[in-house]
Amino acid sequence: MPKKSTPAALPPPSSGLSAKPPESGGTYYDAIILGGGAAGFFAAIRAAEENPGARILILEKARRPLGKVLISGGGRCNVTHACFDAAQLVGYYPRGAAALRGAFSRFQPADTVRWFESRGVKLKTEEDGRMFPVTDNALTITHCLENAAREAGVTLSTQVTALKVDTVSTPDAERAPRFAVVVRKAASTLTEELATRSLLFATGGDSASQALLAGLGHTIEHGVPSLFTFNIRDPRLEGLAGLSVPQAELRLLEADGEKSAIAPQRGPLLITHWGLSGPAALRTSAWGARWLHERNYRAGLSVNWLSPLTTEKALENLQNIRNNPTNSRKKPTAHPLFDLPARLWARLVLAAGIAENTNWADVSKAAIRALAEELTAGQYQISGKGQFKEEFVTCGGVRLDEVDFKTMQSKKIPGLFFAGEVLDIDGLTGGFNFQNAWTTGWLAGSALVGG
Ligand SMILES: Cc1cc2nc3c(=O)[nH]c(=O)nc-3n(C[C@H](O)[C@H](O)[C@H](O)COP(=O)(O)OP(=O)(O)OC[C@H]3O[C@@H](n4cnc5c(N)ncnc54)[C@H](O)[C@@H]3O)c2cc1C
């Protein structure tokens, strides 16, 4: 681990936000927070409110902070999810569930709702449990966070990138710095060095920042995308973009067509111009993120359009329908069953080898079975991944067993903290990723000053 002596005094970076800028000449901060995203702001506000007068600085490399919050949830910001039981909540995190269990017992969605409400932002819950500001506008959230940071006396420096972090060997005095952070303002060739006692990485999926952490001795699980849609070119789906079913089950398949070890995922499924999307596809992509990455996003997919109906149950239903004399002269393609959209139903009937003008009475036993399988275990080929525009996260980040989840402090380096997506944690779509940022940010902020 690189060590440095105490850095020389350098002027503070330009302050864009602070109502109480640090006294002139000081480059020392009680806490520096790298990254002005959801996690960084939440941590900074908590730390400043808990420690009035503490010198807390957020460094953000972009021109404006909270960029992802602003574009989140299609511009509405899906702040959290109405799931208030910690044990249940962790089930929405393909990576990080065990570590978050205790963290959620300290700060969970009910606390998020209270936090925003106490600052004048009311949240509403949609039918599927997603929570948004009642204004349906992400600006409500960014304004709230920016105002709270300003009022608490947090200093924000934008267009400033942390390029280098060194640990500093100092006597263990109370305010002695433990880190030297080299920063550069955008469009400038000059660098500055800042000193701090506590350093929080809230840098999201930024790979250069992860390299800094690796340099300090932390292990980084390599990042791969999560929450994406599936590209599938298949005649059964062609021309059906926009059709959806309320409950499908998807299962990833190995190259030989065998079921993979990734648990099947259920939920609404949407046919798109490129393949499949909707919660069932996104959940499958999240749980299978690494598995799919290893296979270069080429894999088999089994689709049960009738979930939770099994193949045998569907077969039984179809046989009853065929054997019912009132149906004998009806054409299967023309009479959709199981509440499936008519055009999808007709496509699946044809795919089962039942011609358009066939009557139910003439459908063979083999064709009935083929249809039951087409409806409940149709096989498709994923040929790549698409983009889910409303939410996107990376799985990977700082290894969780190197972090104390009571304080979000590094187990390797005293004074080093983590919050948000920089950790190897990611959730399903629905507000879970922000909840991770709020919870870990709040915990880090609680311990940052004096930690
Ligand atoms: C389009 C989109 C929509 C989304 N919608 C939702 C949603 O509705 N609900 C939900 O729960 N989740 C959503 N997410 C996921 C959510 O936005 C992230 O999980 C969350 O923003 C992570 O917060 P963070 O603070 O950890 O990281 P980030 O928001 O990524 O913030 C990290 C910040 O650090 C800065 N930074 C990085 N390195 C440095 C450095 N060296 N020096 C200075 N600054 C640095 C970056 O510029 C960035 O601003 C969405 C994501 C996307 C991309």
The ligand as a MOL file (V3000), in Angstrom:
LIG
                    3D

  0  0  0     0  0            999 V3000
M  V30 BEGIN CTAB
M  V30 COUNTS 53 58 0 0 0
M  V30 BEGIN ATOM
M  V30 1 C -30.8220 5.2350 -16.7150 0
M  V30 2 C -30.8170 4.7330 -15.3040 0
M  V30 3 C -31.9910 4.7440 -14.5840 0
M  V30 4 C -32.0240 4.2440 -13.2720 0
M  V30 5 N -33.2010 4.2830 -12.5820 0
M  V30 6 C -33.2340 3.7980 -11.3190 0
M  V30 7 C -34.4250 3.8670 -10.5490 0
M  V30 8 O -35.4330 4.4350 -10.9860 0
M  V30 9 N -34.4190 3.2960 -9.3120 0
M  V30 10 C -33.3060 2.7020 -8.7800 0
M  V30 11 O -33.3560 2.2070 -7.6510 0
M  V30 12 N -32.1450 2.6840 -9.4640 0
M  V30 13 C -32.0860 3.2190 -10.7030 0
M  V30 14 N -30.9160 3.1950 -11.3990 0
M  V30 15 C -29.7120 2.7040 -10.7140 0
M  V30 16 C -29.2070 3.8440 -9.8060 0
M  V30 17 O -29.1540 5.0300 -10.5680 0
M  V30 18 C -27.8290 3.5270 -9.2450 0
M  V30 19 O -27.8670 2.3000 -8.5660 0
M  V30 20 C -27.4200 4.6430 -8.2860 0
M  V30 21 O -27.3880 5.8760 -8.9570 0
M  V30 22 C -26.0690 4.3600 -7.6730 0
M  V30 23 O -25.7260 5.4840 -6.8950 0
M  V30 24 P -24.2190 5.7670 -6.5030 0
M  V30 25 O -24.2430 7.0460 -5.7850 0
M  V30 26 O -23.6640 4.5740 -5.8420 0
M  V30 27 O -23.4410 5.8830 -7.8730 0
M  V30 28 P -23.6090 6.9460 -9.0480 0
M  V30 29 O -24.9840 7.4680 -9.1340 0
M  V30 30 O -23.0420 6.2860 -10.2620 0
M  V30 31 O -22.6840 8.1350 -8.6030 0
M  V30 32 C -21.2860 8.0350 -8.6040 0
M  V30 33 C -20.7290 9.4020 -8.9040 0
M  V30 34 O -19.3210 9.3780 -8.6980 0
M  V30 35 C -18.7060 10.1880 -9.6530 0
M  V30 36 N -17.3150 9.7500 -9.7030 0
M  V30 37 C -16.8450 8.5230 -10.0510 0
M  V30 38 N -15.5140 8.4790 -9.9180 0
M  V30 39 C -15.1190 9.6980 -9.4780 0
M  V30 40 C -13.8570 10.2620 -9.1510 0
M  V30 41 N -12.7250 9.5550 -9.2520 0
M  V30 42 N -13.8050 11.5550 -8.7430 0
M  V30 43 C -14.9550 12.2910 -8.6240 0
M  V30 44 N -16.1750 11.8060 -8.9360 0
M  V30 45 C -16.2580 10.5140 -9.3360 0
M  V30 46 C -19.5190 9.9090 -10.9040 0
M  V30 47 O -19.3830 10.9600 -11.8430 0
M  V30 48 C -20.9220 9.8070 -10.3440 0
M  V30 49 O -21.6180 11.0340 -10.3560 0
M  V30 50 C -30.8500 3.7180 -12.6900 0
M  V30 51 C -29.6510 3.7350 -13.4150 0
M  V30 52 C -29.6330 4.2310 -14.7060 0
M  V30 53 C -28.3340 4.2580 -15.4630 0
M  V30 END ATOM
M  V30 BEGIN BOND
M  V30 1 1 1 2
M  V30 2 1 2 3
M  V30 3 2 2 52
M  V30 4 2 3 4
M  V30 5 1 4 5
M  V30 6 1 4 50
M  V30 7 2 5 6
M  V30 8 1 6 7
M  V30 9 1 6 13
M  V30 10 2 7 8
M  V30 11 1 7 9
M  V30 12 1 9 10
M  V30 13 2 10 11
M  V30 14 1 10 12
M  V30 15 2 12 13
M  V30 16 1 13 14
M  V30 17 1 14 15
M  V30 18 1 14 50
M  V30 19 1 15 16
M  V30 20 1 16 17
M  V30 21 1 16 18
M  V30 22 1 18 19
M  V30 23 1 18 20
M  V30 24 1 20 21
M  V30 25 1 20 22
M  V30 26 1 22 23
M  V30 27 1 23 24
M  V30 28 2 24 25
M  V30 29 1 24 26
M  V30 30 1 24 27
M  V30 31 1 27 28
M  V30 32 2 28 29
M  V30 33 1 28 30
M  V30 34 1 28 31
M  V30 35 1 31 32
M  V30 36 1 32 33
M  V30 37 1 33 34
M  V30 38 1 33 48
M  V30 39 1 34 35
M  V30 40 1 35 36
M  V30 41 1 35 46
M  V30 42 1 36 37
M  V30 43 1 36 45
M  V30 44 2 37 38
M  V30 45 1 38 39
M  V30 46 1 39 40
M  V30 47 2 39 45
M  V30 48 1 40 41
M  V30 49 2 40 42
M  V30 50 1 42 43
M  V30 51 2 43 44
M  V30 52 1 44 45
M  V30 53 1 46 47
M  V30 54 1 46 48
M  V30 55 1 48 49
M  V30 56 2 50 51
M  V30 57 1 51 52
M  V30 58 1 52 53
M  V30 END BOND
M  V30 END CTAB
M  END
